[in-house]
């Protein structure tokens, strides 16, 4: 290295770029602490979000990105909400191609429903995602609007819709109503649908006529699980019928559409679970 003269006060010039700071590994977002135990468990959370093999590269990219955003919401909670809005790119693209029209998303969803390409129940789920996107655009919601579990259910609706829209018309038009399970579908199907449905926003800690909605939801879920895993004993049957009574009391009092629908479906599931038994309590 060339030495400066001893009397020169000019500092040596280092022509090499400064070394970067050590790479910091991402850490779990503390808001995700109640979601899973570790990052590996996020894989199971999105395992059933399977990409349709016959989609275009644009649609595949948008859907895969949405799925991975949910997976990585373990590290950044806001990614869950972004995943839902990003999935709408794929939905809007597929709808526009299938319907051969370029209209706003809510119109495309309505047209696809009227044409029998998607079900009414599925359309309602898709419209929830659209409304969320619109609120984000207006600043009425933040990017932390959704929990990852909620995002999974909403992105799954997009995956289901895209799969239906990419099928031949004769298959898509006879598809089952994903969002409208009836009692005859069986308890297992109703339970699966319930697991996918997010608890109504804004109704935690709320009670109607002395019935706490969160506790009622948890009680019915626990009883249904017991029924599916071997059956209820006498005390479980009595407790379940008590929950059905509470549901019958509170559902007419709920004036918010999604919340009313959520607890109506919960009541249906409870009634199906109780059907094999003679009620021992009301």
CORQUIRA-V411451 format. One record per residue. SS is DSSP state (2 for helix, 1 for strand, 0 for the rest). PHI is phi in radians with two decimals (* if undefined). D_LAST is the distance of its C-alpha to the last C-alpha in whole Angstrom. Layout:
BEGIN
SS:PHI:D_LAST  SS:PHI:D_LAST
END
This chain:
BEGIN
0:*:92  0:-1.25:95  0:-1.60:95  0:-1.29:96  0:-0.99:99  0:-1.02:99  0:-1.57:99  0:-1.42:97  0:-1.58:93  0:-1.26:92  0:-1.22:88  0:-1.12:88  0:-1.66:86  0:-1.64:84  0:-1.47:83  0:-1.49:80  0:-1.16:77  0:-1.14:75  0:-1.21:72  0:-1.23:69  0:-1.12:66  0:-0.96:64  0:-1.15:62  0:-1.56:58  0:-1.32:55  0:-1.15:52  0:-2.08:50  0:-1.10:46  0:-1.16:45  2:-1.03:43  2:-1.27:40  2:-1.72:39  0:-1.15:39  0:-1.63:35  0:-1.51:35  0:-2.46:37  0:-1.34:39  0:-2.65:43  0:-1.06:44  2:-1.02:44  2:-1.24:40  2:-1.17:41  2:-1.10:42  2:-1.15:39  2:-1.10:37  0:-1.95:40  0:-1.08:40  0:-1.60:39  0:-1.53:41  0:-1.65:43  0:-1.25:46  0:-1.22:47  0:-1.21:51  0:-1.77:52  0:-1.47:52  0:-1.22:55  2:-1.09:56  2:-1.08:55  2:-1.16:51  2:-1.03:51  2:-1.11:52  2:-1.12:50  2:-1.24:47  2:-1.14:48  2:-1.08:49  2:-1.06:45  2:-1.08:44  2:-1.24:47  2:-1.09:46  2:-1.12:42  2:-1.00:44  2:-1.52:46  2:-1.16:43  2:-1.00:43  0:-1.70:46  0:-2.46:46  0:-0.95:43  0:-1.11:44  2:-1.04:45  2:-1.11:41  2:-1.16:41  2:-1.07:45  2:-1.04:44  2:-1.15:41  2:-1.15:44  2:-1.20:47  2:-1.10:45  2:-1.19:45  2:-1.04:49  2:-1.13:48  2:-1.05:46  2:-1.10:48  2:-1.12:51  2:-1.18:49  2:-1.08:48  2:-1.09:51  2:-1.20:53  2:-1.17:51  2:-1.60:51  0:0.95:54  0:-2.63:54  0:-2.09:54  0:-2.17:52  0:-1.00:49  2:-1.03:46  2:-1.12:44  2:-1.22:46  2:-1.08:46  2:-1.10:42  2:-1.09:42  2:-1.11:45  2:-1.13:43  2:-1.19:40  2:-1.07:42  0:-1.44:44  0:1.35:41  0:-1.39:42  0:-2.31:39  0:-1.46:36  2:-1.10:34  2:-1.10:31  2:-1.16:34  2:-1.04:36  2:-1.11:34  2:-1.13:34  2:-1.12:38  2:-1.21:38  2:-1.08:36  2:-1.14:38  2:-1.09:41  2:-1.10:40  2:-1.10:40  2:-1.03:43  2:-1.14:44  2:-1.14:43  2:-1.09:45  2:-1.10:48  2:-1.48:47  0:1.42:47  0:-1.45:43  0:-2.35:42  0:-1.83:43  0:-1.26:44  0:-1.80:41  0:-1.16:38  0:-2.03:37  0:-1.37:35  2:-0.95:37  2:-1.10:33  2:-1.13:33  2:-1.11:37  2:-1.02:36  2:-1.10:33  2:-1.31:36  2:-1.21:39  2:-1.06:37  2:-1.07:36  2:-1.15:40  2:-1.02:41  2:-1.11:39  2:-1.15:40  2:-1.07:44  2:-1.07:44  2:-1.12:42  2:-1.20:45  2:-1.53:48  0:-1.39:47  0:-1.01:49  2:-0.91:48  2:-1.13:46  2:-1.41:44  2:-1.11:43  0:-1.29:42  0:-1.87:40  0:-1.18:38  0:-1.21:34  0:-1.35:32  0:-1.08:32  0:-1.65:30  0:-2.31:27  0:-1.10:25  0:-1.93:23  2:-0.92:21  2:-1.20:23  2:-1.17:25  0:1.74:23  2:-1.10:21  2:-1.07:24  2:-1.15:26  2:-1.11:23  2:-1.15:23  2:-1.08:27  2:-1.09:26  2:-1.12:24  2:-1.08:26  2:-1.44:29  0:-1.53:27  0:-1.22:28  0:-1.12:26  0:-1.00:26  0:-1.06:29  0:1.45:29  0:-1.98:26  0:-1.33:26  0:1.43:25  0:-1.66:23  1:-2.27:20  1:-2.12:18  0:0.93:17  0:1.45:17  1:-1.79:15  1:-1.33:18  2:-1.16:19  2:-1.13:21  2:-1.15:18  2:-1.12:15  2:-1.04:18  2:-1.16:19  2:-1.10:16  2:-1.11:15  2:-1.06:18  2:-1.11:19  2:-1.20:16  2:-1.12:17  2:-1.05:21  2:-1.11:20  2:-1.11:18  2:-1.22:22  0:-1.67:24  0:2.51:23  0:1.95:19  0:-1.66:16  0:-1.52:16  2:-1.05:13  2:-1.17:12  2:-1.14:13  2:-1.12:10  2:-1.08:7  2:-1.13:9  2:-1.11:9  2:-1.15:6  2:-1.13:5  2:-1.13:9  2:-1.11:8  2:-1.09:6  2:-1.10:9  2:-1.12:12  2:-1.09:11  2:-1.38:12  2:-1.61:15  2:-1.00:17  2:-1.16:18  2:-1.54:20  0:-1.48:21  0:-1.87:25  0:-1.89:27  2:-1.03:27  2:-1.16:27  2:-1.07:24  2:-1.08:22  2:-1.14:23  2:-1.03:22  2:-1.39:18  2:-1.15:18  2:-1.16:19  2:-1.09:17  2:-1.13:14  2:-1.04:16  2:-1.09:17  2:-1.11:13  2:-1.15:12  2:-1.15:16  2:-1.13:15  2:-1.51:12  0:-0.95:14  0:-1.24:16  0:-2.00:13  0:-1.39:11  0:-1.08:7  0:-1.80:7  0:-2.66:4  0:-2.32:0
END
